[in-house]
Structure formats: structure tokens, C-alpha cells
Amino acid sequence: MDRLNVARPGQVRLTAVRRAAGRLAATLPQLDGKLLMDEASLDRAADDFGHLVHRRPLAVLVPRTGDDVVRMILFARRQGIKIGPRGQAKSAFGQAQVEDGVVIKMGSLDRPPSFAPGRVEVSAGMTWRQVLAATLERGLRPPMLAQTTYLSVGGTLAFGGIDGGSFRGGALVDSVLELQVVTGAGRLETCSPTRQPELFEATLAGMGQCGIILRATLPLVPAETHVRSFVLLYRELAALLADERGPVFDGRFDRAIGYAMPSASGGWTYYLLAARNFTHPELPDEEAILAGLGHVHGFERSSSLSYFASTGLGRGTGVGGWLHGSVGLPHPWLAVMVPAAVIQEYAAQVLSVLKPSARELDFLVEFHRLNTGLCRRPLFRLPQGPDVFLVVILGTLADPAAAMETLERNRRFFERARQFGGTLIPAGAVPLSPQDWREHYGPVWESFEAAKRRFDPDKILSPGPGIF
């Protein structure tokens, strides 16, 4: 049972869990890595960035090789226990947790990247920042990165992955060339759009339901040396969204994200945080880049950073520090996508309801523009229409007692988004029923369910989201 208990995670049924863990240890397969069953390791695996749901596993596998993952999945099938991967655990609602099962700590699979012309194969447990550091040594980079590059490759690809540049390149799952996957049947497989395409499509944005990603092959493009970042102030939400739908979309920026932040007067302040890549010493033409935008002129801020330095938290746009100091508090984040045609109405309704208080810190709302024509993965669910907006409501609860109230608010925002024809990014904090999942996947539900039966016949993989 899920435990919405921020104050005391992992303290339920300890005696029974210890007995079960003892039986687990007595029948383990031979492993190259380690299986952790100490209290501290189990407590950590029963938590995530959201600090809202706590599901305590029996053990944590720290694999040394992919064979360890295969052996442990085969063992889990025989024992009838659940198993699931854990990257950086930045989900908000227990998506990577496994009640009375085995959590696989993917970061220990740290084999160096393998390069080939125009591509690189990386371990799923690597962070995007580690990947970028390796590729920049060769003057190359992936065309897309996670907005927060401290996320793991495998975790991001399991959910879809959005960047401030997704309006130009689609989701991260759209640029993947090939995967190495261990299925729920315990089979190590290589898949791509032309090799086992059903497994490939069921894995990308599949939330770990059909397979655990061990390796991912990504394309590479020549890397610029620097990034010019811009912070633009807007008086009205309509002007910000109009620029994101219009001029920002014409190629002048490589990344752009709109923000709404609470103002001292009790209203909202709006910003566009945008970036243009360039190679030193040729500087971008700022006058041409900013021409025709609807921001408040005279308040622009711009700065240059090396390409690598720009990819820290916040992607070099100037808001990277807003999370520091509150990591240990609950983060009931929500992310939905709505058609661009109704973004003004939906955003206005959300902002009229949101009333940041002393119980909520670091409050922020993001607006990302996406071109749906660039998004091809069937399990990455998008609203209808040529372009959509991702709306992300971020915040930290200074008062954990407000968690249930905030979750109920998230649910209302999610239902309103659905009324507008919107969809959910399922890494956030929204309680979902089996019917919600069916509606979420809609026309691809039956094919996803069939893939689950084929690749995870005992339904042991990734129970955290509660899809099946």
C-alpha cells in the first residue's frame, strides 16, 4: 500500500519485511554486483524527489553488469516479486519505487560511452551531463538534452523527456537510434525502429513497463562552444505566450521557456528565458534576435557561458538557484500538455487559482512550446493539433501537512487540462486510477497492453506508476 507519510518513510511492517528479506537472501542467484538490504539503503529506495509516496523494497540491487539485471529479473519471476529501475529518483510520486520487491540502482552501470561515426552508445544510468562531458571532448553533442542535465538517460527516456529546445527537436525519445533492453521475461535484447520495433516503441516513454534500458544509442551533431542566454521581462501573460507561439518559433533561439513567478504585489511576473548557441569568437546579433518581441524593452539581461557551463540546472537561463536549500522537502509537481490554441485560457485559469502562501516555497510555472510534428513515439501522449504547450507547476511544500490539499489541486488542474484536450506527463504528483491510465493512452492502450503481456508476462516490472 502506498504511504503518503512524509515524516516517517519506510517504518511500516519492518519485522515482516526483514523476514522476507532473509528468505530473499537465502535463494539469491550469483551476482557480480551487490544486493543491499540494510535499513539505510531501503529507506533511500523508499523515497524520491517528491517525498510524498513511500514504498519500501526488500532489497536494492547495485548491478556491476547487465548480466546482473538479467539474473535478478529471472529470479524475480521465479519468486513472484516486483522489480524496477531507479536512476536519479527525480520523479515526484513514487514512480521508481517497488513495494516489497527489488529496486535496481542503475547508476552503477557506468561503462564508458562507445563512439561511432555520428552516434554514441551510453549507459542508461549516466546523467545527461556526464554524456555531454564525454561528447564535448570530441567537439560533439547530442541534438537534445534533458532540461535538467542531472537526470539519468534511462529515466528520462522512460518518461519521454522535454527540453527548452523541444520546439525544434521534439522530445528526447524522438532522437534515440537504438536501445539495449532487458525485458520482463529476462531476455537481453537490442531494438530500434527497424529491429524489434514493437519493443523499441514499448520502451521509449513506456515507464519501464516492458523493459529496463541498459544502453541507449544517441545521434551526435557538431557542438558550438558557447551559449548566449537572455532573460526578457513581460508585463502580460498573453504577450509572453504570443512570443512563444510566434517569433520564438522562427529559429532565432535554440532554447526558450516561459515562466510565471509570484510577484511581491501578489500577482505574477512573466519572463522568457531563452538561449542561442554560437561558436566563439562570433557573437550572435542581439538586435536581430530580439527584434519584434513583445517584452518590456530596457530590462533585457544577457550573458555568455561555455556550452557545458550553460547546461547546469536551469540550462544557463538564470533561474538555476531556485531549488537549492529545499531538496529534502516535498515537491508535488505537476506537468500537463494542452493544445496551443487554448493555452491562454488554460494558463489564465491555473494562475487565477494558484495562491502561493507561506506553506509553499520556490513557486514557479513553466511554459514550453512543442511542435507535435516532431514527436513520433506513440507512448509519449500528446494533445491533438500542430503544436502544444507543456505547463509545469513547480513548488516546494514548507508545510508537509499541506500535501493532500496540493495533490487534490493537482488533480483538478489535470482534469481541467483533459477538458481542454490535454494530456499528462506522468512523472508528476497526480493520483491516477486504472481508468485514468486507459484514457491517457487512448488509441494505443490495447497495443501497449499487448506489449506488456509479451515482454513482461508476469507483470513484475516497474509497479510504481500503477498502470497495469
ZAMARGU-4260 file (C-alpha; in steps of 0.2 Angstrom, whole numbers, plus 5000, padded with zeros to 4 digits):
<rodrens>
0) 5000/5000/5000 | 5006/5017/4996 | 5011/5028/5011 | 5008/5046/5010 | 5019/5049/5025
5) 5032/5062/5023 | 5038/5062/5041 | 5042/5044/5043 | 5045/5034/5027 | 5048/5016/5027
10) 5044/5012/5045 | 5029/5001/5042 | 5029/4982/5043 | 5048/4981/5047 | 5048/4964/5055
15) 5039/4956/5041 | 5050/4965/5028 | 5065/4959/5037 | 5059/4941/5037 | 5055/4942/5019
20) 5072/4949/5015 | 5080/4935/5024 | 5071/4922/5013 | 5076/4933/4998 | 5095/4932/5003
25) 5094/4913/5005 | 5089/4910/4987 | 5099/4923/4978 | 5107/4920/4961 | 5126/4923/4959
30) 5129/4941/4956 | 5144/4952/4951 | 5137/4967/4960 | 5129/4969/4977 | 5112/4967/4985
35) 5109/4979/4999 | 5096/4975/5012 | 5102/4987/5026 | 5089/4999/5033 | 5098/5015/5026
40) 5098/5008/5009 | 5080/5003/5010 | 5074/5019/5017 | 5083/5029/5002 | 5075/5017/4990
45) 5058/5020/4998 | 5059/5039/4994 | 5061/5050/4979 | 5062/5069/4975 | 5043/5071/4978
50) 5044/5065/4996 | 5026/5061/4995 | 5024/5042/4992 | 5035/5029/5002 | 5036/5011/4996
55) 5049/5000/5005 | 5058/4987/4995 | 5065/4971/5001 | 5082/4974/4993 | 5092/4986/4982
60) 5102/4979/4968 | 5118/4988/4964 | 5122/4979/4947 | 5140/4978/4941 | 5135/4971/4924
65) 5119/4970/4913 | 5120/4951/4917 | 5116/4956/4935 | 5100/4964/4929 | 5095/4948/4919
70) 5099/4937/4933 | 5089/4947/4945 | 5074/4948/4933 | 5074/4930/4931 | 5075/4927/4950
75) 5060/4940/4952 | 5050/4930/4940 | 5053/4914/4949 | 5049/4922/4966 | 5034/4931/4961
80) 5041/4948/4967 | 5041/4965/4958 | 5057/4974/4952 | 5061/4991/4944 | 5075/5003/4939
85) 5080/5018/4948 | 5090/5032/4941 | 5091/5049/4949 | 5074/5046/4958 | 5068/5064/4952
90) 5050/5058/4950 | 5038/5066/4961 | 5025/5052/4966 | 5034/5035/4969 | 5036/5030/4951
95) 5053/5022/4953 | 5048/5013/4970 | 5044/4995/4972 | 5034/4989/4987 | 5042/4973/4994
100) 5052/4970/4979 | 5069/4974/4972 | 5075/4991/4966 | 5089/4992/4953 | 5101/5006/4956
105) 5105/5010/4938 | 5119/5022/4941 | 5131/5008/4945 | 5131/5003/4927 | 5144/5016/4921
110) 5153/5008/4907 | 5161/5022/4896 | 5152/5028/4881 | 5156/5019/4865 | 5158/5031/4849
115) 5154/5028/4831 | 5153/5040/4817 | 5138/5051/4821 | 5132/5042/4836 | 5137/5037/4854
120) 5131/5022/4865 | 5129/5027/4883 | 5124/5018/4899 | 5106/5021/4905 | 5112/5026/4922
125) 5123/5040/4916 | 5117/5058/4918 | 5115/5069/4903 | 5128/5080/4910 | 5141/5065/4910
130) 5136/5061/4892 | 5139/5079/4887 | 5156/5080/4895 | 5161/5064/4886 | 5155/5070/4869
135) 5161/5088/4870 | 5179/5081/4871 | 5176/5076/4853 | 5168/5093/4849 | 5151/5084/4848
140) 5135/5084/4857 | 5118/5075/4857 | 5105/5086/4847 | 5093/5086/4863 | 5097/5086/4881
145) 5086/5085/4897 | 5082/5102/4903 | 5090/5097/4920 | 5105/5088/4914 | 5107/5079/4931
150) 5094/5067/4926 | 5098/5050/4920 | 5097/5045/4902 | 5087/5029/4906 | 5075/5038/4917
155) 5072/5052/4905 | 5069/5041/4890 | 5057/5030/4901 | 5046/5046/4903 | 5048/5055/4886
160) 5060/5069/4890 | 5057/5088/4887 | 5070/5101/4884 | 5068/5120/4881 | 5073/5116/4863
165) 5059/5103/4861 | 5050/5116/4850 | 5064/5112/4837 | 5069/5094/4840 | 5054/5085/4848
170) 5055/5075/4864 | 5071/5066/4869 | 5064/5049/4864 | 5062/5055/4846 | 5081/5056/4844
175) 5085/5039/4850 | 5093/5027/4837 | 5094/5011/4847 | 5092/5003/4864 | 5099/4988/4874
180) 5085/4982/4885 | 5081/4968/4897 | 5063/4963/4896 | 5052/4957/4910 | 5054/4940/4903
185) 5073/4941/4907 | 5079/4942/4889 | 5093/4954/4884 | 5088/4962/4868 | 5093/4976/4856
190) 5080/4986/4847 | 5077/5000/4836 | 5064/5007/4823 | 5069/4993/4812 | 5075/4979/4824
195) 5061/4973/4836 | 5051/4989/4833 | 5037/4984/4845 | 5049/4983/4860 | 5058/4999/4855
200) 5041/5008/4854 | 5035/5000/4870 | 5051/5005/4880 | 5053/5023/4875 | 5041/5033/4886
205) 5035/5016/4892 | 5038/5020/4910 | 5048/5004/4912 | 5033/4993/4909 | 5040/4981/4896
210) 5059/4983/4898 | 5073/4990/4908 | 5085/5001/4897 | 5103/4996/4899 | 5111/5006/4885
215) 5105/5019/4873 | 5112/5025/4856 | 5110/5043/4853 | 5114/5054/4837 | 5128/5067/4838
220) 5130/5084/4830 | 5144/5097/4830 | 5144/5106/4846 | 5145/5125/4847 | 5157/5132/4860
225) 5146/5144/4869 | 5128/5149/4873 | 5121/5167/4874 | 5107/5167/4886 | 5093/5180/4888
230) 5081/5185/4902 | 5066/5195/4895 | 5053/5203/4906 | 5034/5203/4901 | 5020/5213/4908
235) 5006/5201/4902 | 5005/5183/4901 | 4997/5185/4884 | 5012/5194/4877 | 5024/5180/4883
240) 5013/5166/4876 | 5011/5176/4859 | 5030/5177/4858 | 5032/5158/4862 | 5019/5154/4848
245) 5027/5167/4836 | 5044/5174/4835 | 5052/5162/4846 | 5047/5148/4835 | 5056/5156/4819
250) 5073/5149/4823 | 5081/5164/4832 | 5083/5154/4848 | 5089/5136/4851 | 5080/5135/4868
255) 5066/5145/4875 | 5055/5143/4891 | 5042/5155/4898 | 5040/5157/4916 | 5027/5164/4928
260) 5033/5169/4946 | 5024/5176/4960 | 5027/5195/4962 | 5029/5205/4978 | 5012/5213/4974
265) 5003/5197/4975 | 5001/5195/4956 | 5013/5187/4943 | 5028/5192/4934 | 5032/5184/4917
270) 5049/5180/4909 | 5056/5172/4894 | 5072/5163/4897 | 5080/5159/4880 | 5097/5154/4873
275) 5106/5155/4856 | 5121/5143/4853 | 5136/5151/4845 | 5155/5147/4842 | 5167/5159/4849
280) 5173/5172/4843 | 5157/5175/4833 | 5144/5183/4844 | 5125/5182/4840 | 5117/5198/4833
285) 5107/5203/4849 | 5097/5216/4840 | 5091/5204/4826 | 5087/5191/4839 | 5077/5202/4850
290) 5068/5211/4836 | 5049/5211/4836 | 5047/5203/4853 | 5034/5209/4865 | 5045/5210/4881
295) 5047/5226/4891 | 5062/5235/4882 | 5076/5241/4893 | 5075/5227/4905 | 5084/5214/4895
300) 5098/5204/4903 | 5110/5193/4893 | 5126/5184/4896 | 5138/5171/4888 | 5143/5154/4895
305) 5153/5140/4888 | 5141/5127/4881 | 5145/5114/4895 | 5143/5128/4909 | 5126/5133/4901
310) 5119/5115/4904 | 5118/5115/4923 | 5102/5116/4932 | 5091/5129/4923 | 5101/5127/4907
315) 5110/5143/4909 | 5095/5154/4909 | 5097/5162/4926 | 5085/5153/4937 | 5096/5138/4942
320) 5097/5143/4961 | 5078/5142/4964 | 5078/5124/4970 | 5094/5124/4982 | 5091/5123/5000
325) 5074/5114/4999 | 5078/5097/4991 | 5073/5087/5007 | 5055/5095/5007 | 5040/5088/4997
330) 5039/5093/4979 | 5021/5090/4972 | 5025/5095/4955 | 5013/5093/4940 | 5016/5093/4921
335) 5002/5093/4908 | 5001/5097/4890 | 4987/5107/4882 | 4984/5112/4864 | 4992/5129/4859
340) 4975/5135/4853 | 4969/5135/4871 | 4985/5139/4881 | 4980/5157/4885 | 4963/5151/4893
345) 4970/5136/4902 | 4985/5146/4909 | 4974/5160/4915 | 4963/5149/4924 | 4978/5140/4933
350) 4986/5156/4938 | 4970/5163/4944 | 4968/5148/4956 | 4986/5147/4962 | 4989/5157/4978
355) 5007/5154/4984 | 5007/5155/5003 | 5020/5153/5017 | 5017/5135/5015 | 5024/5134/4998
360) 5042/5139/4993 | 5051/5142/4976 | 5035/5143/4967 | 5036/5144/4948 | 5026/5139/4932
365) 5034/5135/4916 | 5028/5136/4898 | 5036/5125/4885 | 5031/5126/4866 | 5032/5109/4857
370) 5029/5105/4838 | 5019/5089/4838 | 5025/5085/4820 | 5042/5081/4828 | 5036/5069/4841
375) 5034/5052/4834 | 5034/5040/4849 | 5017/5033/4852 | 5018/5031/4871 | 5023/5049/4873
380) 5005/5055/4873 | 5001/5072/4865 | 4986/5083/4863 | 4979/5085/4845 | 4985/5099/4835
385) 5001/5105/4826 | 5008/5112/4842 | 5005/5111/4861 | 5011/5119/4877 | 5019/5109/4891
390) 5013/5118/4908 | 5024/5113/4923 | 5018/5119/4940 | 5033/5118/4952 | 5034/5121/4970
395) 5040/5115/4987 | 5030/5112/5002 | 5037/5121/5018 | 5022/5113/5027 | 5021/5094/5023
400) 5004/5093/5031 | 4998/5103/5015 | 5002/5088/5004 | 4985/5081/5002 | 4977/5098/4998
405) 4990/5101/4985 | 4988/5084/4977 | 4969/5087/4976 | 4973/5104/4967 | 4984/5095/4955
410) 4970/5083/4951 | 4959/5097/4947 | 4971/5105/4936 | 4974/5089/4927 | 4955/5086/4924
415) 4954/5104/4918 | 4968/5100/4906 | 4959/5085/4900 | 4943/5095/4897 | 4954/5106/4885
420) 4960/5091/4876 | 4976/5090/4886 | 4987/5075/4892 | 4998/5072/4907 | 5017/5070/4909
425) 5016/5055/4921 | 5032/5060/4931 | 5022/5072/4942 | 5012/5070/4958 | 4994/5066/4952
430) 4984/5051/4959 | 4978/5040/4944 | 4966/5026/4943 | 4966/5012/4930 | 4953/5021/4920
435) 4964/5036/4920 | 4978/5026/4913 | 4967/5019/4899 | 4961/5036/4895 | 4979/5043/4895
440) 4985/5030/4882 | 4968/5031/4872 | 4970/5023/4855 | 4987/5015/4859 | 4981/5007/4875
445) 4977/4990/4868 | 4994/4989/4859 | 5003/4994/4875 | 4994/4981/4885 | 4998/4968/4872
450) 5017/4973/4873 | 5016/4971/4892 | 5009/4954/4890 | 5023/4949/4878 | 5038/4957/4886
455) 5033/4956/4904 | 5022/4941/4905 | 5022/4940/4924 | 5019/4959/4926 | 5034/4961/4938
460) 5042/4977/4930 | 5040/4994/4937 | 5024/4994/4948 | 5027/5011/4954 | 5015/5020/4942
465) 5001/5008/4944 | 4997/5007/4925 | 4993/4988/4924
</rodrens>
